[in-house]
Structures are given as C-alpha cells and as structure tokens.
C-alpha cells in the first residue's frame, strides 16, 4: 500500500507540480485547494503526511494546522508547511501552530521529496504492531517513561500527551540522557534531514517540551541548553527524587488551573 500524502495548496500550478512529482515517486496524493476541503480530506483519509500551504482561501494554513492538532483523529499526523514566508517569526508561528517542519518556496523538488519520505515513512512506522520496538532502545529512566504506541510520556507517574515530533525529540535525548546532543544529530534523527543551519526548528520544539515537563520552563531543570553545543536531558536518579515530585505536582496543578481559567 502506497504512503498517502495530503497536499493542501490553492495554487494550481504548484499543486500539479508537487503532486505529479510525488506520484511519480510512488506516493498516493490527495489534493485540496482550500482549508475547508483540506480538513475534510484529512479526516477522510488520515494520511501519512500533510503538506500545508499557509496562504489558503476560506481557512488559512495556521488556523487549519491548529484545528488538526486539536482533533484526536488528526493530531498525530506530521505536517510540513509550504510557504513563501521564510522569516524566523514566520517559522516560529508555524511551529507554534503545530507544524512539524517548514519548507520555504521556491524549493527544490528533491529536497521536498527527501523530507516527505522521512515524515511519511516515520508515520507509517508508527502503525507497526506494538512490540516491534528495538529492544536496545532506552524507553525509561528515573521519572520518565515513553509509551511509543500512544505518543505519551509518563512523567513523575502522570501521563503527558506529546505531539509526534515532541515524542521523537524527547526519545532522541533520552537515548543519550546526561550527554550533550548536537543540533545536527537531532535534526538527522528526528527530522530525517540535514539542513545547513535550522536551529530554530529544534528551539521551538524544545520550548514546547519544556512547557509540558518543566516546573518552570524559563528555568529548565531537566532539558538544558548547552550553549554552542546542543541540548542535554538530565534526569534525576531515585536518590535525587526527594522533593522533586512535589515541585512537579505543584507546577502541574498550576498549569491546570490556568487552563481552566482560560477556558472559563
């Protein structure tokens, strides 16, 4: 069965060019020319990857991305944004709305294909039977346990839901806990490609992880930045846990109360 790609792009020439190239490369491509049709097709096909243009009619790409991330049926689908807006602020906005990757127009079709293959095949591997995980992988240490079949972290005995890329990033760091992991290695293992200098991609996803795991994301205890070198996941041992459970629990309760106030 071919990997399924959903292309949401309002420019017909771009839509025909990209879909033709991907179909020739062995993908099944579904197409939508506006945000409403795109959302409907995402729910209908649950594709392996969504290619999402930002400047869409009816519903713009950022809003659509947020909707897809809020829906349990589409929350785990990787989303690669395609846009002519290539500034740092534009990328941050895309990542904050839930995108996993970002490609600026005009782009090389071979680069697009490389990113699509990495994302689509990764998505398909998620559908492998439970139990196919490499037994040499580290999935638990100290207060952290990763649950691959649910994209979930058990953090100080409480489940924390992660996005696909947040899970992969945390998994990458967990394999080397206590060590500094270079951005180039993170990009290769998590995103599946090696851009020249796309540190903002990692930075935004690290920030998202910190908001879910750190008691105070502004003063991280566990996911640390090693300036000029990368990131390090420092997890406490059993002997170092005294008092930390209470700190994490208090921060979790405070976030919950903030969420309740925001939705009231």
C-alpha positions as CSV (number, residue, x, y, z in Angstrom):
1,X,0.0,0.0,0.0
2,X,1.4,3.4,-1.0
3,X,2.1,6.1,1.6
4,X,-0.7,8.6,1.4
5,X,0.1,12.4,1.2
6,X,-2.5,15.1,1.5
7,X,-1.5,18.3,-0.4
8,X,-3.4,21.4,0.6
9,X,-2.4,24.1,-1.8
10,X,-4.5,26.7,-3.6
11,X,-2.1,27.5,-6.5
12,X,-3.0,25.0,-9.3
13,X,0.4,25.1,-11.0
14,X,2.2,24.4,-7.7
15,X,-0.4,21.7,-6.8
16,X,0.1,19.9,-10.1
17,X,3.9,20.2,-10.0
18,X,4.2,18.8,-6.4
19,X,1.6,16.1,-6.7
20,X,2.9,14.9,-10.1
21,X,6.5,14.6,-8.7
22,X,5.3,12.8,-5.6
23,X,3.0,10.4,-7.5
24,X,5.9,9.6,-9.8
25,X,8.0,8.8,-6.7
26,X,5.5,6.2,-5.5
27,X,3.1,8.2,-3.3
28,X,-0.7,8.3,-3.3
29,X,-1.5,12.1,-3.3
30,X,-4.9,13.6,-2.3
31,X,-5.4,17.2,-3.2
32,X,-7.3,20.2,-1.7
33,X,-7.4,23.8,-2.9
34,X,-8.7,25.4,0.3
35,X,-8.6,24.9,4.1
36,X,-12.1,23.5,4.4
37,X,-11.6,20.8,1.8
38,X,-8.2,20.1,3.3
39,X,-9.7,19.4,6.8
40,X,-12.4,17.2,5.3
41,X,-9.8,15.1,3.4
42,X,-7.6,14.8,6.4
43,X,-10.4,13.3,8.4
44,X,-11.4,11.1,5.5
45,X,-8.0,9.6,4.6
46,X,-5.9,10.1,7.8
47,X,-2.8,10.5,5.5
48,X,0.8,9.6,6.4
49,X,1.7,13.3,5.9
50,X,0.1,16.6,5.2
51,X,1.7,19.3,3.0
52,X,0.1,22.5,4.0
53,X,0.3,25.9,2.3
54,X,-0.1,28.9,4.6
55,X,-1.9,31.3,2.3
56,X,-5.2,29.4,1.8
57,X,-8.7,30.6,1.0
58,X,-11.6,30.1,3.4
59,X,-9.4,28.8,6.3
60,X,-5.7,29.9,6.4
61,X,-2.9,27.3,7.0
62,X,-2.1,28.4,10.5
63,X,-5.7,28.1,11.7
64,X,-6.1,24.8,9.9
65,X,-3.0,23.4,11.5
66,X,-4.3,24.3,14.9
67,X,-7.6,22.6,14.2
68,X,-5.9,19.4,13.0
69,X,-3.8,19.4,16.1
70,X,-6.8,19.7,18.4
71,X,-8.6,16.8,16.8
72,X,-7.6,13.4,18.1
73,X,-8.2,11.9,14.7
74,X,-5.5,14.0,13.1
75,X,-3.4,15.2,16.0
76,X,-0.6,12.6,15.2
77,X,-0.2,13.3,11.5
78,X,3.1,15.0,10.6
79,X,2.5,18.4,9.0
80,X,5.0,20.0,6.6
81,X,4.3,23.6,5.9
82,X,5.0,25.1,2.4
83,X,5.1,28.8,2.3
84,X,6.7,31.8,0.7
85,X,7.1,33.4,4.1
86,X,10.6,32.3,5.3
87,X,11.4,34.7,8.1
88,X,12.2,33.4,11.6
89,X,9.0,34.8,13.0
90,X,7.0,33.1,10.3
91,X,8.7,29.8,11.1
92,X,8.0,30.2,14.8
93,X,4.4,31.0,14.1
94,X,4.1,27.8,12.0
95,X,5.8,25.6,14.7
96,X,3.6,27.2,17.4
97,X,0.5,26.3,15.5
98,X,1.6,22.7,15.4
99,X,3.7,22.2,12.3
100,X,6.5,19.6,12.4
101,X,8.6,21.0,9.6
102,X,8.8,24.1,7.3
103,X,9.9,24.5,3.7
104,X,10.2,27.9,2.1
105,X,9.1,28.5,-1.5
106,X,10.7,28.2,-4.0
107,X,12.1,24.9,-3.0
108,X,13.9,22.1,-4.8
109,X,11.7,19.1,-5.5
110,X,14.4,16.7,-4.5
111,X,14.6,18.4,-1.1
112,X,10.9,18.2,-0.7
113,X,10.9,14.5,-1.6
114,X,13.6,13.8,1.0
115,X,11.6,15.5,3.7
116,X,8.3,13.8,2.6
117,X,9.9,10.4,2.6
118,X,11.3,10.9,6.1
119,X,8.0,12.1,7.5
120,X,5.7,9.7,5.7
121,X,7.8,6.6,6.4
122,X,8.2,7.6,10.0
123,X,4.4,8.0,10.2
124,X,3.9,4.5,8.7
125,X,6.4,3.0,11.1
126,X,4.1,4.3,13.9
127,X,1.4,1.9,12.6
128,X,3.7,-1.1,13.1
129,X,2.4,-3.7,15.6
130,X,3.1,-3.0,19.2
131,X,6.1,-4.9,20.3
132,X,8.2,-4.1,17.3
133,X,10.3,-1.5,19.2
134,X,14.1,-2.1,19.1
135,X,14.9,-3.8,22.4
136,X,18.2,-1.9,22.7
137,X,16.3,1.5,22.9
138,X,16.0,3.2,26.2
139,X,12.4,4.0,26.9
140,X,12.5,4.6,30.7
141,X,14.9,6.3,33.1
142,X,14.2,7.8,36.5
143,X,10.8,9.6,36.5
144,X,10.4,9.4,32.7
145,X,8.9,6.5,30.7
146,X,8.0,6.8,27.0
147,X,5.0,5.0,25.6
148,X,5.5,4.8,21.8
149,X,2.1,3.4,20.8
150,X,0.4,6.4,22.4
151,X,3.0,9.1,21.8
152,X,2.9,9.6,25.5
153,X,5.4,10.3,28.3
154,X,4.8,9.1,31.8
155,X,6.4,11.9,33.8
156,X,6.5,11.6,37.6
157,X,3.7,9.0,37.4
158,X,1.4,11.2,35.3
159,X,0.7,10.8,31.6
160,X,1.7,13.7,29.4
161,X,0.5,13.8,25.8
162,X,3.1,14.7,23.2
163,X,2.9,15.6,19.5
164,X,4.7,13.2,17.1
165,X,7.8,15.4,16.9
166,X,7.9,16.2,20.6
167,X,7.9,12.5,21.3
168,X,10.7,11.8,18.8
169,X,12.8,14.7,20.1
170,X,12.4,13.5,23.7
171,X,13.2,10.0,22.7
172,X,16.4,11.2,20.9
173,X,17.5,13.0,24.1
174,X,16.6,10.1,26.3
175,X,18.8,7.7,24.4
176,X,21.7,9.9,25.5
177,X,20.5,11.2,28.8
178,X,23.3,13.0,30.7
179,X,25.1,13.8,27.4
180,X,25.0,16.9,25.2
181,X,23.3,16.1,21.9
182,X,24.4,18.3,18.9
183,X,21.7,20.0,16.8
184,X,22.9,18.3,13.7
185,X,22.3,14.9,15.2
186,X,18.9,15.9,16.5
187,X,17.9,17.2,13.0
188,X,19.1,14.0,11.4
189,X,17.5,11.6,13.8
190,X,14.2,13.4,14.5
191,X,13.5,15.3,11.3
192,X,15.4,13.0,8.9
193,X,17.4,15.6,7.0
194,X,20.5,17.7,7.5
195,X,19.8,21.4,6.7
196,X,22.7,23.8,7.0
197,X,21.5,25.8,9.9
198,X,17.9,25.3,11.1
199,X,18.4,25.6,14.8
200,X,15.0,27.4,15.2
201,X,13.2,24.2,14.3
202,X,14.7,22.5,17.3
203,X,14.5,25.5,19.6
204,X,10.7,25.8,19.2
205,X,10.1,22.1,19.9
206,X,12.4,22.2,22.9
207,X,10.4,25.1,24.2
208,X,7.2,23.2,23.8
209,X,8.6,20.2,25.6
210,X,9.7,22.4,28.5
211,X,6.2,23.8,28.9
212,X,4.9,20.3,29.4
213,X,7.6,18.8,31.6
214,X,9.5,21.6,33.4
215,X,8.1,23.1,36.7
216,X,9.4,26.4,35.4
217,X,10.1,26.4,31.6
218,X,12.0,29.7,31.9
219,X,14.5,28.0,34.3
220,X,14.8,24.4,33.0
221,X,16.0,21.7,35.4
222,X,15.8,18.7,33.1
223,X,16.1,19.8,29.4
224,X,19.1,22.0,29.4
225,X,20.7,24.2,26.7
226,X,24.4,23.7,26.4
227,X,25.3,26.9,24.6
228,X,27.2,26.4,21.4
229,X,26.9,22.6,21.7
230,X,23.3,21.4,21.9
231,X,20.9,20.1,24.4
232,X,21.1,17.7,27.4
233,X,18.4,15.8,29.2
234,X,19.4,15.5,32.8
235,X,17.1,13.1,34.7
236,X,17.3,12.6,38.5
237,X,18.1,9.1,39.9
238,X,15.9,7.6,42.6
239,X,18.3,9.0,45.3
240,X,17.8,12.5,43.8
241,X,14.0,12.4,43.7
242,X,13.3,13.8,47.2
243,X,11.2,16.9,46.9
244,X,11.0,16.9,43.1
245,X,7.7,15.1,43.0
246,X,6.1,17.9,45.0
247,X,7.6,20.6,42.8
248,X,6.4,18.9,39.6
249,X,3.0,18.2,41.0
250,X,2.5,21.8,42.1
251,X,3.6,23.1,38.7
252,X,1.2,20.7,37.0
253,X,-1.7,21.8,39.2
254,X,-0.9,25.4,38.5
255,X,-1.0,24.8,34.7
256,X,-4.3,23.0,35.0
257,X,-5.8,25.9,36.9
258,X,-4.5,28.4,34.3
259,X,-6.1,26.2,31.6
260,X,-9.4,26.1,33.5
261,X,-9.4,29.9,33.9
262,X,-8.6,30.4,30.2
263,X,-11.4,28.2,29.1
264,X,-14.0,29.7,31.6
